[in-house]
Amino acid sequence: MAAVGALQVLDAAAGASLDRITQLAAFAFNAPVAFVSIVGTDSQRFISKVGLDIPGTDIRSSVCSYTITAADVMVVPDLRADPRFAGNGLVCGPPHLRFYAGAPLVAKNGVPIGAICVMAREPRELSEDDRQHLKTLAAMAMSQLELRRLSGRQDPVSGLPNRHQFHIDYDGLVSRARGPVHAVLLDVLDVPRLEEAGQALGMPPLEAMIHRSGVRLRVALEDIADIYHVGTSRFVFLVDQPLAEDVETLLLELKQRITRPVMAAAVPMSPQFHAGICTFDPAKDSSNDVLRKLLVSLQAAITGRLDFCWYSERRDELLRRGYRLAADAERGLRREEFYLLFQPRVEAITQKIVSAEALIRWNHPRLGPVGPAEFIPVFERTALMPAVSGWVVDAALDQLAAWQLAGLSLSLSVNLAASDLSTEGMAERLLQKLAVRELAPSLLEIEITEGEWLRANTVAGEQLARLAGVGVRIAIDDFGSGYSNFGYLSRLPISTIKMDKSLVDHLADDPGARLKAKAIIELAKGLGYTTVAEGVETAAQRDVLTDLHCDQLQGFLFAAPLSADELATMVGIGG
């Protein structure tokens, strides 16, 4: 029935491709009625016809339902004389048909799915030659149906059925399952490597490697599962294995086969192997549900550099929550759901407040308070970051101008993302915003996160140089948390190093942490940088940092992020 299901989705174009065969049958047999029918469980559908105005019949009125069970051409010389068909509406009523001859349409897997038939209004016999002619027409019709079925449903690189075919076949694939089923999505070349290899080698070697991987999978999974090529280098299959351990064992065996080097267009290449696995309930999960869950688990495997990863509902929830945040951000800006808090920075020796960092917050109408650690990474992966950063800069500068008018001598730092600095003209627009508010550039500090992107990005370097040239201070945030390199920082117009909280956490009880902090502070001072320690929460941490001659401190020991009025009160100006 899987073959029937696949062919029953044929559209009008399929019927049009069969019309010539149907017309040829009517002409060759001098028959007023000829048609090609697809026979289902409850009905038959005429997908091409001559001499009939109806789209099909119920199965009880179908002569073709007998034809598909026959081993050869079925001939009924006189329908009226056959008790099986004497009461058929096409026999006892218009068009009063008497003669029938039909040849079954048999798919490649041996399953009969319909018939090509000719009918006439007078009784007849059919010669042996005519029987052979009808069988030939049936073979031609079946070839057209198969071609139409495969058109757009077979991957041109691997020759395997594609994602569209997987959706069509899904119900048949899971129909025999007695319980939960496991699905697997394999990637033999993850996207970053695919792009790099494509640029270096062109597509022919990659396509040859992907084709070879598909062949290996098809051979390995023969008699185990049907495999579908659903993405550039991704393949999906379903396995009815009762135990998760059995699925994992199968995948490890597949890895051994897949990752063997391949000579692809005379280029030696080694396929990768990452797999996402999910267990699903055929009664509840659609084919789209299954593929979505597999994408979640596959991405986790790729990110974690794992051979395979099982679907996690928790991870899925976080992804969907992130998608909601991205979808709601623009509306949130319009409806003023975002707001700023300000965390003060103090001089280490005097503990006098000298600056503050503007921190964005989001009061989501459905999700409640959402912190920047959650939504900023989401925004950075989309086109939203410039709009959000623009809002932060405007709101922060408005507040800085208000403080200046109130007599509050305080500078302010604002965080910008890599995408902000990579935009041509960003520096000029920022300086214009300062000028409009009559703010000195020295009152503003831009915080950026360290990373390889900064060294490789010439546009960012130019923007930073333009800002620093007129007095805007540039700070490297989260220094020491990952990519830490004083060598490239010395070539940038940096004025401040902010040590990451992870360096501060264990200063009081870990001599190694103290040595690392000491080295960073001394080297930074030697290069002329102001040093700031983030995440200071205890007096012991404060004392160690003061002894190490760190310039400024920031953290909950001094104040949590505050509203603008609360910060003004803390400084001593009053609300």
C-alpha positions in Angstrom: 0.0 0.0 0.0 3.0 2.3 0.3 3.3 2.3 -3.5 -0.4 3.1 -3.8 0.0 6.0 -1.3 2.9 7.4 -3.2 1.1 7.3 -6.5 -2.2 8.6 -5.2 -0.6 12.0 -4.8 -0.2 12.4 -8.5 -1.5 15.7 -9.7 -3.1 16.8 -13.0 0.3 16.8 -14.7 0.5 13.1 -14.2 -2.8 12.5 -15.9 -1.7 14.7 -18.8 1.4 12.6 -19.3 -0.8 9.5 -19.5 -3.4 10.9 -21.8 -1.5 10.0 -25.0 -1.3 6.4 -23.8 -5.0 6.3 -23.0 -5.9 7.8 -26.3 -3.7 5.3 -28.1 -5.5 2.4 -26.2 -8.9 3.7 -27.3 -7.8 4.0 -30.9 -5.9 0.7 -31.0 -8.8 -1.3 -29.6 -11.5 0.8 -31.3 -13.0 1.3 -27.9 -15.2 4.3 -26.9 -14.0 4.1 -23.3 -10.4 3.8 -22.0 -8.8 4.8 -18.7 -6.0 4.4 -16.3 -7.1 3.9 -12.7 -5.4 3.8 -9.3 -7.2 1.3 -7.1 -7.2 2.1 -3.4 -8.8 0.4 -0.3 -12.2 2.1 -0.7 -12.3 3.5 -4.2 -10.7 3.7 -7.6 -9.6 7.0 -9.2 -9.4 7.6 -12.9 -6.2 9.6 -13.5 -6.5 9.6 -17.3 -9.6 8.7 -19.2 -11.4 8.8 -22.6 -15.2 8.5 -22.9 -16.0 8.9 -19.2 -17.1 12.0 -17.3 -16.8 10.6 -13.7 -13.5 10.9 -11.7 -13.8 7.4 -10.3 -16.0 4.9 -8.5 -16.3 3.2 -5.2 -14.5 -0.1 -4.9 -17.7 -2.2 -5.1 -18.3 -0.8 -8.6 -14.7 -1.3 -9.7 -14.0 -4.0 -12.3 -10.3 -3.1 -12.0 -10.3 -4.3 -8.4 -10.5 -7.8 -9.9 -7.8 -6.9 -12.5 -5.2 -6.1 -10.0 -5.5 -9.5 -8.4 -5.1 -11.2 -11.8 -1.7 -12.6 -13.0 -2.4 -11.5 -16.5 -4.7 -9.4 -18.7 -8.3 -9.8 -17.4 -11.0 -10.0 -20.1 -14.8 -10.0 -19.5 -16.4 -10.6 -23.0 -19.9 -9.6 -21.7 -20.2 -7.8 -18.5 -24.0 -8.2 -18.5 -23.6 -12.0 -18.6 -21.2 -12.0 -15.6 -23.0 -12.0 -12.3 -20.1 -10.1 -10.7 -20.7 -7.1 -12.9 -24.3 -7.3 -14.2 -25.5 -4.8 -11.6 -22.6 -2.4 -12.2 -23.9 1.2 -12.8 -21.8 1.5 -16.0 -23.3 -1.7 -17.3 -27.0 -1.5 -16.4 -27.1 2.3 -16.9 -25.4 4.8 -19.2 -23.1 4.3 -21.0 -24.3 0.7 -21.0 -20.9 -0.9 -21.3 -20.7 -4.6 -22.2 -17.0 -5.5 -22.9 -14.0 -5.0 -20.5 -10.3 -5.7 -20.9 -7.7 -4.6 -18.3 -4.0 -5.1 -17.6 -2.7 -4.5 -14.1 -0.2 -1.8 -13.3 2.5 -3.3 -11.2 5.1 -1.2 -9.3 8.8 -2.1 -9.2 8.3 -3.8 -5.8 5.7 -6.2 -7.4 2.7 -4.5 -5.9 -0.3 -3.9 -8.3 -1.6 -0.4 -7.9 -4.1 0.0 -10.6 -5.0 -0.9 -14.2 -5.2 0.3 -17.8 -8.6 -0.7 -19.3 -10.6 -0.5 -22.4 -14.4 -0.9 -22.6 -17.0 -1.2 -25.3 -20.8 -1.2 -25.7 -20.9 -4.6 -27.4 -19.6 -8.0 -26.3 -16.2 -8.9 -27.7 -13.3 -11.4 -27.5 -9.6 -10.4 -27.2 -7.0 -12.0 -29.4 -3.6 -13.1 -28.0 -1.9 -10.3 -29.9 -4.3 -7.7 -28.4 -3.6 -9.1 -25.0 0.2 -8.4 -25.6 -0.6 -5.0 -26.9 -2.6 -4.1 -23.8 0.3 -5.4 -21.5 2.7 -3.2 -23.4 0.5 -0.2 -22.9 0.3 -1.1 -19.2 4.1 -1.2 -19.0 4.3 2.2 -20.7 1.7 3.7 -18.3 3.5 2.3 -15.3 6.8 3.8 -16.5 5.1 7.2 -16.8 3.7 6.8 -13.3 7.1 5.9 -11.9 8.8 8.7 -13.7 6.3 11.2 -12.4 6.6 9.8 -8.9 10.3 10.1 -8.9 10.4 13.5 -10.5 11.4 16.0 -7.8 11.5 13.2 -5.2 14.9 11.7 -5.9 18.1 13.5 -5.0 20.2 14.0 -8.1 23.5 13.5 -6.3 22.9 10.3 -4.3 20.0 8.9 -6.4 18.2 8.2 -3.1 14.7 9.3 -2.4 14.6 12.9 -1.0 12.9 14.7 1.8 9.7 15.1 -0.2 9.5 11.4 -0.7 10.2 10.8 3.0 7.1 12.9 3.9 5.0 10.9 1.4 6.3 7.5 2.6 6.2 8.3 6.3 2.8 6.8 7.1 3.7 3.6 5.3 7.1 3.4 7.1 5.5 3.7 10.6 2.3 1.7 9.9 3.8 -1.6 11.1 5.3 -0.1 14.3 3.9 -1.6 17.5 5.3 1.2 19.8 7.8 4.0 19.8 10.2 4.2 16.8 13.7 5.5 16.6 14.7 8.0 13.8 18.2 8.9 12.9 19.5 11.9 11.0 23.1 11.6 9.8 25.4 14.4 8.5 28.5 13.3 6.7 29.9 16.9 6.3 28.8 19.6 8.7 27.9 23.0 7.2 31.1 25.0 8.1 33.3 22.3 6.6 31.0 22.0 3.6 31.4 25.7 2.9 35.2 25.6 3.3 35.6 22.5 1.2 33.2 23.9 -1.5 35.3 27.1 -1.7 38.6 25.2 -1.9 37.6 22.3 -4.2 34.4 23.2 -5.9 31.3 21.1 -5.8 32.2 18.0 -7.9 34.5 16.4 -5.3 32.0 17.1 -2.6 29.1 15.7 -4.6 31.2 12.6 -5.3 31.9 12.1 -1.6 28.3 12.6 -0.7 27.2 10.1 -3.4 29.7 7.6 -2.1 28.5 8.1 1.5 24.9 7.5 0.3 26.0 4.2 -1.4 27.7 3.1 1.8 24.7 3.9 3.8 22.3 2.1 1.4 24.5 -1.0 1.5 24.9 -1.0 5.3 21.2 -0.5 5.9 19.9 -3.0 3.4 17.2 -5.1 5.0 17.3 -2.8 8.0 15.9 0.5 6.9 15.0 2.7 3.9 17.3 5.7 3.7 16.4 9.2 2.4 18.7 12.0 1.4 17.0 15.0 3.1 19.7 17.7 3.0 22.9 18.5 1.2 24.9 16.0 3.2 22.2 14.7 5.5 20.4 11.3 5.4 17.5 10.1 7.5 16.2 6.6 8.3 13.9 4.9 10.8 14.8 1.9 12.9 12.4 -0.3 14.8 15.0 -1.3 17.4 13.5 -1.9 20.9 16.6 -0.8 22.8 18.5 2.5 22.6 21.7 0.5 23.0 21.0 -1.3 19.8 20.5 2.0 17.9 23.8 3.3 19.3 25.6 0.1 18.3 24.2 0.4 14.8 25.5 4.0 14.6 29.0 3.1 15.7 29.1 0.4 13.0 27.9 2.9 10.4 30.6 5.3 11.5 33.2 2.8 10.8 31.9 2.4 7.2 31.1 6.1 6.5 34.3 7.7 7.7 36.7 5.6 5.6 38.6 7.9 3.2 37.0 8.4 -0.2 38.7 9.3 -3.5 36.3 12.0 -4.7 37.0 13.3 -8.2 40.7 12.4 -7.6 40.7 14.2 -4.3 41.1 12.1 -1.1 38.4 13.1 1.4 37.3 11.8 4.8 33.5 12.0 5.4 32.5 13.3 8.9 30.0 11.5 11.1 27.4 13.3 13.3 24.0 11.8 14.1 20.9 13.1 15.8 18.5 10.5 17.3 15.0 10.8 18.5 12.4 8.3 19.8 8.9 9.2 18.6 5.3 7.9 18.8 3.9 7.3 15.3 0.4 8.0 16.6 1.4 11.5 17.7 4.3 12.7 15.7 4.1 13.8 12.0 7.0 13.5 9.6 7.7 17.2 10.1 7.7 16.7 13.9 10.3 13.9 13.5 12.6 15.9 11.2 12.5 19.0 13.5 13.4 16.9 16.6 16.2 15.3 14.6 17.6 18.7 13.6 17.7 19.7 17.3 19.6 16.6 18.3 21.9 16.7 15.2 22.9 20.3 15.9 23.7 19.3 19.5 26.0 16.5 18.2 27.7 18.9 15.8 28.1 21.6 18.4 29.4 19.2 21.0 31.6 17.3 18.4 29.9 14.1 19.3 29.3 11.0 17.2 25.6 11.1 18.1 23.2 12.9 20.4 19.7 11.9 21.6 16.9 14.4 21.3 16.4 16.4 24.5 13.0 18.0 25.2 14.7 20.5 27.5 17.1 21.6 24.7 14.1 21.8 22.3 12.2 24.0 24.7 15.2 26.4 25.0 15.4 26.6 21.2 11.8 27.4 20.8 11.9 29.9 23.6 14.9 31.5 21.8 12.9 31.6 18.6 10.0 33.3 20.4 12.4 35.9 21.9 13.7 36.7 18.4 10.2 36.9 17.0 9.1 39.2 19.8 12.1 41.6 20.0 11.0 44.2 17.4 7.6 44.4 19.1 9.3 44.7 22.4 11.2 47.7 21.3 8.1 49.4 20.0 6.2 48.7 23.2 9.0 49.8 25.5 9.4 46.4 27.1 13.2 46.8 27.3 14.8 49.0 29.9 18.2 49.8 31.3 19.8 49.2 34.7 23.1 50.7 35.7 25.8 48.9 37.8 28.4 51.2 39.3 32.2 50.9 39.1 34.3 52.1 42.0 37.9 53.1 42.5 39.6 50.1 44.3 41.4 52.3 46.9 38.7 54.9 47.6 35.7 52.9 46.6 34.3 56.1 45.1 31.9 55.5 42.2 33.5 56.7 39.0 31.5 55.1 36.3 28.6 52.8 35.5 27.8 50.1 33.0 24.4 50.3 31.2 22.8 46.8 31.2 19.7 46.0 29.1 16.8 44.1 30.6 13.6 42.8 29.1 10.2 42.5 30.8 8.5 40.1 28.4 4.7 40.2 28.6 4.3 36.4 28.5 7.7 35.1 29.7 8.3 37.6 32.4 11.8 39.1 33.2 14.4 37.8 30.7 18.1 38.4 31.2 20.6 39.5 28.6 22.6 36.3 29.0 19.6 34.6 27.4 18.4 37.0 24.7 21.6 38.7 23.5 23.1 35.4 22.0 19.7 34.9 20.3 19.8 38.4 18.8 23.4 38.1 17.7 22.4 35.2 15.5 19.8 37.3 13.7 19.4 40.7 12.1 18.0 42.1 15.3 21.3 43.1 17.0 21.8 46.5 15.3 18.3 47.7 16.3 18.7 46.5 19.9 22.2 48.0 20.2 20.8 51.3 18.7 18.1 51.4 21.3 20.6 50.8 24.1 23.0 53.5 22.9 20.1 56.0 22.5 18.7 55.2 26.0 22.1 55.2 27.6 23.1 58.6 26.1 19.8 60.1 27.0 20.4 59.1 30.6 24.0 60.3 30.6 22.8 63.7 29.3 20.2 63.8 32.1 22.8 63.1 34.7 25.1 65.8 33.3 22.3 68.3 33.5 21.7 67.2 37.1 25.4 67.7 38.0 26.3 64.1 38.3 29.9 63.7 37.2 29.8 60.1 35.9 30.9 58.3 32.8 29.0 55.5 31.2 30.0 52.3 29.4 27.8 50.6 26.8 28.2 47.1 25.3 28.4 46.7 21.6 28.3 43.4 19.6 30.7 42.3 16.8 27.9 43.0 14.2 27.7 46.6 15.4 31.4 47.2 14.9 31.3 45.5 11.5 28.9 48.1 10.1 30.4 50.8 8.0 29.7 54.3 9.4 28.9 53.1 13.0 31.5 55.4 14.5 30.3 58.5 12.8 26.7 57.8 13.8 27.7 57.3 17.4 29.7 60.5 17.5 26.8 62.4 16.0 24.5 61.1 18.8 27.0 62.4 21.3 27.2 65.8 19.6 23.4 66.1 19.5 23.2 65.6 23.2 26.3 67.9 23.8 28.2 65.1 25.5 32.0 64.9 25.5 33.2 61.7 23.9 35.4 61.0 27.0 32.2 60.4 29.0 31.5 57.3 26.9 33.2 53.9 27.1 32.4 51.1 24.6 32.7 47.6 25.9 33.5 44.8 23.4 34.1 41.1 23.9 37.6 39.8 23.1 37.9 37.2 20.4 39.5 36.2 17.1 36.8 38.1 15.2 38.3 41.4 16.5 41.8 40.6 15.1 40.5 39.6 11.7 37.9 42.4 11.3 39.5 45.4 9.6 36.2 47.4 9.6 35.9 47.0 13.4 39.5 48.1 13.9 38.8 51.2 11.8 35.6 52.0 13.7 37.4 51.7 17.1 40.3 53.8 15.9 37.9 56.6 14.8 36.1 56.6 18.2 39.3 56.4 20.3 40.8 59.2 18.2 38.3 61.7 19.6 38.3 60.4 23.2 35.8 57.6 23.4 37.3 54.9 25.7 37.4 51.3 24.5 37.2 48.4 26.9 37.8 44.7 26.4 35.1 42.9 28.3 35.3 39.4 29.9 39.1 39.3 29.5 40.6 35.9 30.5 37.4 33.9 29.9 38.6 32.4 26.6 40.5 33.9 23.7 43.0 36.2 25.6 45.8 37.7 23.6 47.7 40.8 24.6 49.6 40.7 21.3 46.7 41.7 19.1 45.2 44.0 21.8 48.4 46.1 21.7 47.6 46.9 18.1 44.1 48.2 18.9 43.1 51.5 20.6 42.2 49.8 23.9 42.1 51.8 27.1 40.6 49.4 29.6 40.8 45.7 30.4 37.8 44.2 32.3 38.8 40.9 33.9 36.1 38.2 33.7 34.2 37.1 36.8 35.7 33.6 36.4 39.1 35.0 37.3 37.7 36.8 40.4 35.6 34.0 41.9 38.5 32.0 43.4 41.0 34.8 44.2 40.5 34.4 48.0 41.3 30.7 48.1 43.2 29.7 45.0 46.9 30.8 44.7 46.8 29.9 41.0 43.9 32.3 40.4 45.8 35.0 42.2 48.9 34.5 40.1 46.9 34.6 36.9 45.1 37.8 38.0 48.4 39.4 39.1 50.0 38.6 35.7 47.1 40.1 33.8 47.0 43.3 35.9 50.8 43.9 35.7 50.9 43.3 32.0 47.9 45.5 31.4 49.3 48.3 33.5 52.6 48.0 31.6 50.7 48.6 28.4 48.9 51.6 29.8 45.5 50.0 30.3 43.1 50.7 33.1 42.2 47.4 34.9 38.7 46.6 36.1 37.6 43.4 37.9 34.0 42.3 37.3 31.9 40.1 39.6 33.4 41.2 43.0 31.1 39.8 45.6 33.1 39.4 48.8 35.4 41.6 50.9 38.2 39.0 50.5 38.1 39.4 46.8 38.1 43.2 47.1 41.1 43.0 49.3 43.1 40.7 47.1 42.4 42.9 44.0 43.3 46.0 45.9 46.6 44.4 46.9 47.2 43.5 43.3 46.7 47.1 42.3 43.6 46.6 40.2 42.3 50.1 39.4 38.5 49.6 39.5 36.0 47.1 40.9 32.5 46.2 39.9 30.1 43.7 41.5 27.4 42.9 44.0 29.7 43.8 46.9 29.2 47.4 46.0 25.8 47.4 44.2 23.5 45.3 42.1 22.3 46.8 38.8 20.3 49.9 39.8 17.7 52.1 38.2 18.9 55.5 37.1 17.3 57.2 40.1 18.8 54.6 42.5 22.2 55.2 41.1 21.9 58.9 41.4 20.8 58.6 45.0 23.8 56.3 45.7 26.2 58.8 44.3 24.6 61.5 46.4 22.7 63.6 43.9 19.3 62.4 45.0 16.4 61.2 42.9 
